[in-house]
Amino acid sequence: MILEYIRYRISENRAAEFEAAYARAAGPLGRSPVCHDFELSRCVEEPDHYILRIRWESLDKHLKDFRSSEEFRAFFTEIRPYVDAIEEMRHYTPTEVAGIGAGTPQPPTLYEWAGGGEAFDRLFSRFYEIVATDELLAPMFAGMSADHPHHVALWVGEVFGGPAEYTAHHGGYEAMLAHHIGKAITPRQRRRWVELLTDAADDVGLPADPEFRAAFMSYLEWGTRIALENSRPDATPVPRAPVPRWGWGVAPPYQP
């Protein structure tokens, strides 16, 4: 990875046409397979100063592949009138000094998007109401304690980015693992568990946007398949592990 910085000095009377030219040049530049991203910035203190930053696959990819390409020719056609305004053009290699500041906006966690602890309590209260009348799953939970729905809500809430209350007060991963050891869950029971929890999510009004439900269903599939494996008589599960933390994956939450 290599960074190219090009510093321009553009007079005020040419600024609008300069930015328009780069807006057009952005098309062929963005189509280049060796260009990762780019950004044109204007100085606040000295508005006649501009800096173009381009992140290239490598120095050779830029100097050889890009500059011999159709994309370069189209790009250069647009910016040619401003070549005489370049004051510096350099390539830089990033160092290991990097980070993300606390002021960078972050998407809400799945826990926050769902509605927090109260939403997960409603979800699992409703879920175990449904389970109690289901002939396939009811026998599995016949002896569960009255606070079991709340404990599961704490677990899933922690997985989805909420407070680590299950770890702090109920034993974390090891305790959840112990609930599945030797249970001999069948594939039909696993699928039914997912189906009924999905119904419960609809019943209690959990967010129905595709991004949340994709992440929600992803965890249900992953978690129930892990539970299925760990419940087999010959299972040798990892005895200690952190509580998994589930995120949005490739689809971030939609926020208009």
N, C-alpha and C positions, 0 to 999 in steps of 0.2 A: 504494500500500500504506500502511495506517495501523495503528498499534497502539493499542489501548485498554487502559488499566490501571484496575482498580477495586479499591480498598483497603477491606477490611472489618475491623471489630473485633467478634469473636464470642466471647461468654463460653464458658467450658469446658462448662457444662451445655447449651449449644445447638450445640456443635461437631459432634456426630455427626449431628444432624438437618439441620444446614446442609450438610454434605458430601453427605448422602443426597439433599437437594433439588437440589444442583448435579449430582449423578450422573444424576438424572432430567432435569434441564434440558439436559444435554449432548446428548440426542437431538435435540430441535428445533433447538438451536443448530448442531449439526453438519450438519443437513440444509439449512441456509441456503446458497444458492449464492454469497452475498457474504461468507461466513465462511471463511477459509482454515484456521485452526487456533486452538486455545485451550488454556489450562492454568490450573488452580487450584492455588496453592501456599500452604503454611502456614509461618509463621515459626518457626524453631527456638528463637531466643532469647526470643521473646514469642509463645507459641502461640495467643494470642487474636487475632493479626493474620493475615489472609489477603490474598493478592493474586490477582486473576483477570486473566490476560492474554489478549486476543483480537486476532487479526490479521484485519483487514477489507480488502476489496478497495479501498475508499476511504472517506473520511469521509461523503460523500453516500450511498454505498451502505449504510452502516451506519444513518445517521440517517433516511434516507428509505425506502429499499427494505426494509431489515430491520424497522424499527420499524412499518412498515405491513403486515407480512406475518403469515400464520398461524403461521409458526415463532416470531415474536416473542411472539405472544399465548400460545402454549403454553409458551415459555421463561419469560415473566414470571409466569405462573400459579404456577410452581414456586418462583421466587426472591422473589416479592412480600413474604413475611413478613420478609425480611432487608434490605429497602431502607433501613430506618431505621438499619441498622448500617454503611452506607457512609460512609467518612470522606473518600474522594477518588475522583473519576471523571474521568480525563483521556484525551485522545488525543495520540499522539506520532508524529512522522515519523522513521523510521530515518535515521541519518547514514551516511556512508561508512566509519566506523570499525567494522569487524567482522572476525571471524576464527574459526578453529577451533583449539582448543588441542591440544597434543601428547598430552594425556591422553584425548582422545576416541577410543573404540574404533573401529578400522577393520577392515573385512572382510579376510580373507587375499587375497593376489593369486592369480590363476589359476595362476601358477608355484608358489606355496606349496601351493595346494589339490591340484595335480596330483602333488606329491611332490618338487619341486625338480629340480635338474639331472640327477640319476640317473634320474628317471622319463622325462625327455625323451631321454636317451641310449638307454634301453631302447626307447622308442617308435620312434626313427628307425633303430636297429639292426634291429629287427624289420621295419619298413617296407621298408627296402632289401633285406632278405632276400626279402620277397614280390615286390618289384619285379623282382628278378633273374630270376624265373621267369615274369614276365608278358609276353606277346608284344607287347602294345601299348606298355608303358613301358620294357621292358628295353633297347631300342635307344637310347633317350634318355640312359641312364645307363651305357652300356657302358664308357665311358672314365673313370668317376669315380674319384677318389682314395680311398684307404682311410679317410682321415679326413673324408670328405664327410658321412657321417651325423652325426658329432659337431659339425661346423660348422653343419649345419642345426638340430641340437638347441640349440646356443647361440643361433642366430637366433630360433627360436620361443620359447625360454625368455626371451630379452630382451623380445620382443613381449608376452609374458604377465606381465611385471612382475618378471622375474628380473634378475640383475646384467647390466650392459652389456658383457659380455665379447666379443660379436661385434663391437660397435662399436670396442672398445679394441684388439682383436687381429686382426680379420679384415676391416676396411674399412667396416663399417656398411652403410648403405643403398646407397651407390654400388657396393660389391662385390656385394651381393645382386642389384642391378639388372643388373650386367654378366653375371651367370650366365644371364639370360633374353633378353638382346638377340639378335635374329636367330635364335632357336631355333624359331620358327614352330610353337608349340604348338597343337594342334588342340583343338576343344571336347571331342571324345571323350577325348583324353589328359587334359585338365583334370579331367573328371568321374571318370575312372579313378583319378587321383591322389588325389582326395578319398575315393573309395570304399575304396581300399587303405589309406589312412592311418587311416580309421575302423576298418577291420578290425584294423589293427595296434594301435590304441588298446584295442580289446577284448582282443586277444591278450595284451598286457602288463599289463592290469588298471588302466588309467587310470580315475579316478573316473567312475562311470556315472550319477551323479545328474543329473536333467534340467537343473539350473541350469548345471553345469559343461559338460555336453555341448552345451547351446544356445550358450554363449559360444565353445566350441571350434569347433563347426561354423560359427558365424558368421565366425570368422577364416579358416577354411579356404575358405569360399566367397568371401570378400572378397579374400584373398591370391591365390588361384589365378586369379581373374578379372583382377586387376591384372597378374599374370604373363602371362596369355594376351594381354592388350592390349599389354604391353610387348615381347612376343616377335615381334610381326608385323613383316614387312619394312619397312612404311611407318610404324612407330611413332615417335612423338616424345615419349618419356617425360620427366618432370621429372628433370633430371640430379642434383639434390641435394635431399634431404628427410630429415627425422628418421626414425628407426626408429619404426614405429607402436607404440602402447601399447594393448593390448587389455584391457578390463575386463569386468565382469559384466553390463553392460547393465541391463535392467529386472528381471532376476531375480537377487537376491543369493544367496550360498551359504546352504544350509540348515544351521544349527548347533543341534542340540537342546540 
